[in-house]
């Protein structure tokens, strides 16, 4: 999709671009400074294309540059970006998920960006997610996370303070189960369990003072053992509240049919609960600390090989980094906005408000390459413990195996 709007005068375009760019923005060539004859190529998917188009039209009119939008399947964007940027065939900007960041940095295909004063407009967790080694690499625009979903007719709308409080209310409701959670069946599901795990103070990886993840495994030691023991106590050899017989679909069916008054789910599952009066609240603590579920963030990356980097930064910060553009993106693909005032506005819907509150207490899913080594070992250990394996030894073996893998 190409837009060709008349090229503006050199002096006007230069003033627009240079005034809008923050100090420390990446340097571009002569075309980037003027907009005269310059082209920005932006990769997007179908959901975001129309929203980006509006910002692109304003940008073209005011700078004289041309914006070319290339629609791709979202699942192809990361690999194509890594493959094509080094050849000079990639875009200047691509939409993408924050957990791509480690791979993009390792491949050398993304550049840092400077949001300047605009940074204060975004939710901090969104900025943290797009930060790697203390440097911001993308402009965020949306958040998603999981939260506690409860059947108001069975247990009311009030958020339970703790896991024990929730279970007591679930038992009092007289349903088949007091609570249900997806374990991925026999596979295990560390993602959905993570809020409960962090309430024991056992993060997957340690974060440094900038909020960036290090490669130091954080779920070992006493906190990890405490979580593992709790998981075992609620598995097949204990209360049975957590079971590997529960996969995503069974989880949703049990909640939707009123056989369980509480579950932990994301906004993508709410449509499966049609006809039920649901409330959404932050995940209760099982270990005494605040539950911090994973937060996923989407945003816009700047290519390290952009020939018009200054112009691309101008488009990101001053055309997509506005409330109107962020609203258009939300309306095109209604995820939780990363733009704080818009997130507050959409929180007038109580279900959305519950997910926003959960995201605000959450942490970005690690985007470091080491995270790819975690899932299989982590999920399997959780499933084994739920099924009755010794919690502490199983957990410690998993941590040791992970540390060995990462050191290799």
C-alpha positions in Angstrom: 0.0 0.0 0.0 1.6 3.2 -1.1 0.7 6.8 -0.5 2.1 9.6 -2.7 1.5 13.1 -1.4 3.3 16.1 -2.9 6.9 16.7 -1.8 7.0 19.8 0.4 9.6 22.5 0.5 13.0 21.6 1.8 13.1 24.2 4.6 9.6 23.4 5.9 10.2 19.7 6.0 13.5 20.1 7.7 11.9 22.3 10.4 9.2 19.8 11.0 11.5 16.9 11.3 14.3 18.5 13.3 11.9 20.2 15.7 10.1 17.0 16.5 13.1 14.7 17.0 14.5 14.3 20.5 18.2 14.8 21.4 20.0 11.5 20.9 17.8 10.4 18.0 19.6 8.3 15.4 21.2 10.2 12.6 19.9 9.9 9.1 21.0 11.0 5.7 20.1 14.2 3.8 16.8 12.8 2.7 16.0 11.9 6.3 16.6 15.5 7.5 14.5 17.1 4.8 11.8 14.6 3.9 12.4 15.6 0.3 12.1 12.5 -1.8 12.4 10.2 1.2 10.4 7.0 1.7 9.6 5.2 4.9 8.6 1.5 4.5 6.5 0.2 7.4 5.6 -3.5 7.9 2.3 -4.1 9.6 -0.4 -6.8 9.8 -4.0 -6.4 8.6 -5.3 -5.5 12.1 -3.0 -2.4 12.5 -2.8 -1.2 8.9 -5.8 1.1 8.8 -4.8 2.8 12.1 -1.2 3.4 10.8 -2.6 4.7 7.6 -4.2 7.7 9.3 -0.9 8.7 10.9 1.0 8.1 7.7 -1.3 10.4 5.7 -0.7 13.3 8.2 3.0 12.6 8.1 3.2 12.7 4.4 1.2 15.9 4.2 3.4 17.7 6.7 6.9 16.4 5.7 6.6 15.7 2.0 7.9 12.2 2.5 6.2 9.0 1.1 5.1 6.2 3.4 4.7 2.7 2.0 2.8 0.2 4.1 3.5 -3.5 3.5 1.0 -5.9 5.0 2.3 -9.2 6.2 1.2 -12.0 8.4 2.1 -11.2 12.0 3.7 -14.6 12.6 6.1 -13.9 9.6 7.2 -10.5 10.7 10.1 -11.4 13.1 11.8 -13.9 10.9 11.4 -11.8 7.8 12.7 -8.8 9.6 15.8 -10.6 10.9 16.5 -12.0 7.4 15.9 -8.9 5.3 17.2 -6.0 7.3 20.9 -7.0 6.9 20.4 -7.2 3.1 18.9 -3.7 2.9 15.6 -5.0 1.8 13.8 -4.7 5.1 11.5 -1.9 6.3 12.4 1.2 8.3 9.8 0.3 10.9 7.9 -2.9 11.9 5.2 -3.7 14.3 6.1 -6.5 16.7 5.9 -8.1 20.1 8.3 -7.3 22.9 9.5 -10.9 23.4 11.2 -10.7 20.0 13.5 -8.0 21.4 16.4 -10.3 22.5 16.5 -12.0 19.1 16.4 -8.7 17.3 19.2 -7.2 19.3 21.3 -10.3 19.0 20.8 -10.2 15.2 21.8 -6.5 15.2 18.6 -5.4 13.2 17.1 -2.9 15.6 18.1 0.6 16.8 17.4 2.4 20.0 14.8 5.1 20.0 14.3 8.2 22.2 10.8 9.0 23.2 11.9 12.2 25.0 9.1 13.7 27.0 6.6 11.3 25.4 8.0 8.5 27.6 5.9 9.8 30.6 2.7 9.1 28.6 3.3 5.3 28.6 2.7 2.7 31.2 6.0 1.9 32.9 5.7 -1.9 32.4 5.3 -1.3 28.7 8.6 0.8 28.6 10.3 -1.9 30.7 9.2 -4.5 28.2 10.8 -2.7 25.3 14.0 -2.0 27.2 17.1 -4.2 26.7 20.4 -3.7 28.6 19.0 -0.3 29.8 18.2 0.9 26.2 14.7 1.5 24.8 14.3 -0.2 21.4 10.7 0.3 20.5 7.7 2.5 21.1 5.0 0.4 22.9 1.3 0.7 22.1 -0.5 -2.2 23.8 -0.5 -4.6 26.8 -2.0 -8.0 27.6 -1.9 -10.1 30.6 -3.9 -12.6 32.6 -5.9 -12.0 35.8 -8.4 -13.7 38.2 -11.8 -14.1 36.6 -14.7 -14.9 38.9 -18.4 -15.7 38.6 -20.2 -12.9 40.4 -23.3 -14.9 41.0 -21.3 -17.6 42.8 -18.7 -15.6 44.8 -19.5 -11.9 44.3 -17.2 -9.3 42.6 -14.9 -8.5 45.5 -11.3 -9.5 44.9 -10.0 -12.2 47.3 -7.0 -11.0 49.3 -5.1 -14.2 49.2 -5.1 -17.7 47.7 -6.5 -19.1 50.9 -9.3 -16.5 50.9 -10.2 -17.4 47.4 -10.3 -21.1 48.0 -12.4 -20.6 51.1 -14.9 -18.6 49.1 -14.8 -21.1 46.3 -15.5 -24.0 48.7 -18.4 -22.1 50.3 -19.9 -21.7 46.8 -20.5 -25.4 46.8 -19.4 -26.0 43.2 -17.6 -29.0 41.9 -14.2 -27.2 42.2 -13.4 -24.1 44.1 -10.9 -23.0 41.5 -9.7 -24.1 38.1 -6.5 -23.3 36.2 -5.1 -24.4 32.8 -2.0 -26.5 33.3 -1.6 -27.2 29.6 -2.7 -30.7 30.5 0.3 -32.9 31.1 2.6 -30.4 29.4 2.5 -27.8 32.2 1.9 -24.1 31.8 4.5 -21.9 33.6 3.0 -18.8 31.9 -0.4 -19.1 33.5 1.1 -20.1 36.9 3.6 -17.3 36.9 1.6 -14.8 39.0 1.3 -17.5 41.7 5.0 -18.3 41.5 6.1 -14.7 41.7 4.1 -14.3 44.9 6.7 -16.5 46.5 9.5 -14.2 45.2 10.8 -16.7 42.6 11.1 -14.9 39.2 12.3 -16.8 36.2 15.3 -14.4 35.7 16.7 -11.6 37.9 16.1 -8.1 36.8 18.8 -5.4 37.2 18.3 -1.8 38.4 17.2 -0.7 34.9 14.5 -3.3 34.8 16.3 -5.3 32.2 16.5 -9.1 32.6 19.8 -10.7 33.3 20.7 -14.3 32.5 20.8 -15.2 36.2 18.1 -17.7 37.0 15.9 -16.3 39.8 13.7 -19.2 40.7 16.2 -21.3 42.7 16.8 -21.3 46.5 14.3 -21.1 49.3 11.6 -19.0 47.3 11.6 -21.5 44.5 11.4 -24.4 46.8 8.5 -22.8 48.7 6.6 -22.4 45.5 7.3 -26.0 44.5 6.2 -27.2 47.8 3.0 -25.2 47.6 2.4 -26.5 44.1 2.8 -30.1 45.3 0.5 -29.5 48.2 -2.3 -28.4 45.7 -1.6 -31.2 43.2 -2.7 -34.8 43.0 -1.1 -35.8 46.4 -2.7 -32.8 48.1 -5.8 -30.8 47.7 -6.2 -31.6 44.0 -7.1 -28.0 43.2 -4.4 -27.9 40.5 -4.6 -30.8 38.0 -2.9 -31.9 34.8 -6.3 -33.1 33.6 -7.1 -29.4 32.9 -6.1 -27.9 29.5 -7.3 -24.6 28.0 -10.6 -25.8 26.7 -11.5 -27.9 29.8 -10.6 -25.0 32.0 -13.0 -22.7 30.1 -15.7 -25.3 30.0 -15.6 -25.8 33.8 -15.8 -22.1 34.5 -18.4 -21.4 31.9 -20.7 -24.2 33.1 -20.5 -22.9 36.7 -18.5 -25.9 38.0 -15.8 -23.6 39.3 -16.3 -20.0 40.4 -12.7 -18.8 39.9 -10.1 -19.2 37.1 -7.0 -17.4 35.8 -7.4 -16.3 32.2 -6.7 -13.6 29.7 -9.1 -11.2 27.9 -9.0 -13.5 24.9 -11.1 -16.0 26.9 -13.9 -13.7 28.0 -16.0 -14.4 25.0 -16.1 -18.0 26.0 -17.9 -16.9 29.2 -20.9 -15.3 27.5 -24.0 -15.2 29.6 -22.0 -15.2 32.9 -21.7 -12.1 35.1 -17.9 -12.0 35.5 -15.6 -9.8 37.5 -11.9 -9.5 36.8 -9.4 -8.8 39.6 -5.6 -9.1 40.1 -4.3 -12.6 40.9 -4.3 -13.2 44.7 -1.1 -13.9 46.5 -0.3 -17.5 47.4 3.2 -16.8 48.8 2.9 -13.6 50.7 4.3 -11.2 48.0 2.3 -9.5 45.3 1.4 -11.7 42.3 3.1 -10.4 39.2 1.9 -12.2 36.1 3.7 -11.9 32.7 2.8 -8.9 30.6 3.0 -9.0 26.8 3.6 -5.8 25.0 3.4 -4.9 21.3 4.9 -1.9 19.7 7.0 -0.5 16.8 10.7 -1.2 16.1 13.1 0.9 14.2 15.5 -0.8 11.8 19.2 -0.5 12.5 19.7 -0.2 8.7 17.1 2.5 8.0 18.4 5.0 5.5 16.0 7.5 6.9 16.4 6.9 10.7 15.8 10.5 11.7 12.6 10.6 9.7 11.5 7.2 11.0 12.0 8.4 14.6 10.0 11.5 13.9 7.1 9.3 12.6 7.2 7.1 15.6 7.4 9.8 18.3 5.3 12.5 16.9 2.8 10.7 14.6 2.2 7.3 16.2 3.1 8.6 19.7 0.0 10.7 20.1 -3.3 10.0 21.8 -5.2 10.1 18.6 -2.9 7.5 16.9 -2.9 5.3 20.0 -6.7 5.5 20.1 -6.9 4.4 16.5 -4.6 1.5 17.2 -6.8 0.5 20.2 -10.0 0.7 18.1 -8.4 -1.4 15.3 -7.1 -4.1 17.7 -8.6 -3.6 21.2 -5.8 -4.7 23.5 -5.0 -2.7 26.7 -3.5 0.6 25.6 0.1 1.3 26.7 -0.8 5.0 26.6 -1.7 5.7 30.2 -4.6 8.2 29.8 -6.2 5.9 27.2 -5.8 2.9 29.5 -7.5 4.9 32.2 -10.3 5.8 29.8 -11.0 2.3 28.6 -11.0 1.2 32.3 -14.5 2.6 32.5 -15.4 -1.0 31.5 -14.9 -3.0 34.7 -13.6 -6.1 32.9 -11.0 -4.1 31.1 -10.2 -2.3 34.4 -9.4 -5.6 36.0 -6.9 -6.6 33.3 -5.4 -3.1 33.5 -4.9 -3.5 37.2 -3.3 -6.9 36.7 -1.0 -5.6 34.1 0.1 -2.7 36.3 1.2 -5.2 38.9 2.8 -7.5 36.4 6.2 -7.8 34.8 7.3 -8.1 31.2 7.8 -11.6 29.9 11.6 -11.9 29.5 12.7 -11.0 26.0 16.3 -12.2 26.4 17.3 -15.1 24.2 17.9 -17.3 27.2 14.1 -17.4 27.8 13.8 -19.9 24.9 15.7 -22.5 27.0 13.3 -22.2 29.9 9.9 -23.3 28.7 10.3 -27.0 28.3 12.2 -27.6 31.5 10.0 -25.3 33.5 6.7 -26.6 32.3 7.7 -30.2 32.6 8.9 -29.7 36.2 5.6 -28.1 37.2 3.6 -30.9 35.6 5.7 -33.5 37.4 5.2 -31.8 40.7 1.5 -31.5 40.2 1.3 -35.2 39.4 3.0 -36.1 42.7 6.8 -35.9 42.1 8.9 -34.7 45.1 8.5 -30.9 44.9 11.9 -29.7 46.1 14.1 -32.2 44.4 12.2 -32.0 41.1 12.3 -28.2 41.2 16.0 -28.0 42.1 16.9 -30.5 39.3 15.0 -28.2 36.8 16.9 -25.1 38.0 20.3 -26.9 37.8 19.5 -28.3 34.4 18.5 -24.8 33.2 21.6 -23.2 34.6 23.7 -25.9 32.9 21.9 -25.3 29.6 22.5 -21.6 29.8 26.2 -22.0 30.7 26.7 -24.3 27.7 
